[in-house]
Amino acid sequence: VVVAEGVEDEPVLAARMRPNGALAVKEFLARKAAGEAAPQASLTRWLAANPGDSGVRMALASHYESAGDRKAAIGEYERIIAADPMPVAWNNLGWHYYESGDQRALEVARRAHQLAPGNTDIADTLGWILVERGQHEEGLKLLEGAARGGSAEVRYHYAAALARSNQRQRAVEVLRNLLSETPEFASRKQAQAPLDSLT
């Protein structure tokens, strides 16, 4: 990464002089911030020599997610869970399986929840997959618990699941509270639409 007059960015120089996983990630972030076309080169290079570094592999999987390369992200998450019982990796893999129609989604999401039963985002993933599979009672129970301490996105998912389960009045109540309490969140427009249709 060139910052000025041909001088390379500090994380890049440090990574070359004292290579380690943390510096590989710093170099990746510096290259990404500079707008390079393939900023993940430092990650793939490190992983070629250190394939068991789950932290660096998580960074690579996340990069592929943000780049829209689901297949590559799935491959990295599969490598992580083969070697490391990392709940977030299990959760993210379960979600990608779900979105790509892979029947392993529910099994993987359950495993993530077993590993981290108190994580609201992980409960949200499992609950949503269960509702989508028609297992409304179990799914709603998980989503309700997750919504109590979860983000606006998790609360929106709970409301959407209520609506799908024909609990329209409760869905409207949850959506109204969410929209009045949270002025800005990623799915606000999607949350407003079902409220309009339910009332």
DABELJO-V403875 format. One record per residue. PHI is phi in whole degrees, 0 to 359 (* if undefined). PSI is psi in whole degrees, 0 to 359 (* if undefined). D_FIRST is the distance of its C-alpha to the first C-alpha in whole Angstrom. Layout:
PHI_PSI_D_FIRST ; PHI_PSI_D_FIRST
//
This chain:
*_123_0 ; 259_123_4 ; 260_327_6 ; 189_139_9 ; 50_34_11 ; 78_10_9 ; 272_128_8 ; 279_149_5 ; 300_143_6 ; 304_315_9 ; 300_327_9 ; 292_314_7 ; 297_316_9 ; 297_320_12 ; 295_327_12 ; 284_326_12 ; 278_321_15 ; 226_74_17 ; 296_135_16 ; 201_172_18 ; 298_317_18 ; 298_320_17 ; 289_327_14 ; 299_319_13 ; 292_318_14 ; 298_318_12 ; 297_317_9 ; 303_313_10 ; 297_322_10 ; 295_317_7 ; 294_322_6 ; 294_316_9 ; 297_330_9 ; 280_354_7 ; 81_24_9 ; 294_149_8 ; 292_324_12 ; 229_71_12 ; 291_346_10 ; 282_2_13 ; 304_321_12 ; 294_326_12 ; 290_313_15 ; 294_324_17 ; 295_315_16 ; 296_316_17 ; 291_333_20 ; 298_325_21 ; 266_339_22 ; 225_68_23 ; 295_342_25 ; 270_6_27 ; 280_93_24 ; 293_328_25 ; 297_314_23 ; 292_322_19 ; 294_326_21 ; 298_318_22 ; 298_320_19 ; 292_316_18 ; 299_317_22 ; 297_321_21 ; 298_314_18 ; 297_323_20 ; 301_308_23 ; 294_336_21 ; 275_356_20 ; 82_15_23 ; 262_81_24 ; 298_319_27 ; 300_315_28 ; 293_320_24 ; 298_315_25 ; 301_316_28 ; 301_319_28 ; 290_318_25 ; 296_322_28 ; 297_322_31 ; 294_321_29 ; 296_309_28 ; 290_340_32 ; 292_336_33 ; 241_343_32 ; 214_123_32 ; 283_60_34 ; 274_110_32 ; 305_319_33 ; 296_322_30 ; 294_317_30 ; 300_316_33 ; 299_310_33 ; 296_322_30 ; 296_317_32 ; 301_318_35 ; 294_317_34 ; 295_320_32 ; 301_314_35 ; 301_311_37 ; 292_337_35 ; 261_6_35 ; 78_18_39 ; 280_128_39 ; 293_347_42 ; 283_354_40 ; 305_311_39 ; 294_316_42 ; 299_317_42 ; 290_318_38 ; 296_323_38 ; 297_320_42 ; 297_318_40 ; 300_317_37 ; 293_323_40 ; 297_323_42 ; 285_330_39 ; 217_71_38 ; 296_340_41 ; 269_358_41 ; 277_117_37 ; 293_324_38 ; 294_322_35 ; 290_319_36 ; 298_323_40 ; 299_314_39 ; 300_309_37 ; 297_315_41 ; 300_317_43 ; 295_317_41 ; 297_319_42 ; 298_315_45 ; 298_316_46 ; 298_329_45 ; 274_3_47 ; 88_4_50 ; 266_67_50 ; 297_316_50 ; 299_310_52 ; 294_318_50 ; 297_315_47 ; 295_324_48 ; 298_315_49 ; 295_315_45 ; 293_323_44 ; 297_315_46 ; 297_318_46 ; 294_323_42 ; 294_332_42 ; 300_318_44 ; 241_12_41 ; 266_179_38 ; 285_174_36 ; 300_323_37 ; 297_318_36 ; 295_319_38 ; 295_323_41 ; 296_317_41 ; 299_321_41 ; 298_314_44 ; 298_317_45 ; 297_321_44 ; 292_322_46 ; 300_315_49 ; 298_318_49 ; 295_334_49 ; 267_14_52 ; 64_26_54 ; 258_65_54 ; 297_316_54 ; 297_316_55 ; 294_322_53 ; 299_316_50 ; 298_317_51 ; 300_313_51 ; 296_317_48 ; 295_317_46 ; 298_315_48 ; 298_316_47 ; 299_312_43 ; 291_328_43 ; 283_330_45 ; 271_338_43 ; 232_95_39 ; 297_324_38 ; 228_126_35 ; 200_160_34 ; 304_321_32 ; 259_25_35 ; 301_316_37 ; 297_318_38 ; 295_328_39 ; 286_326_41 ; 291_323_43 ; 300_309_44 ; 294_331_46 ; 296_316_48 ; 298_322_49 ; 281_337_50 ; 272_343_52 ; 250_*_54
//
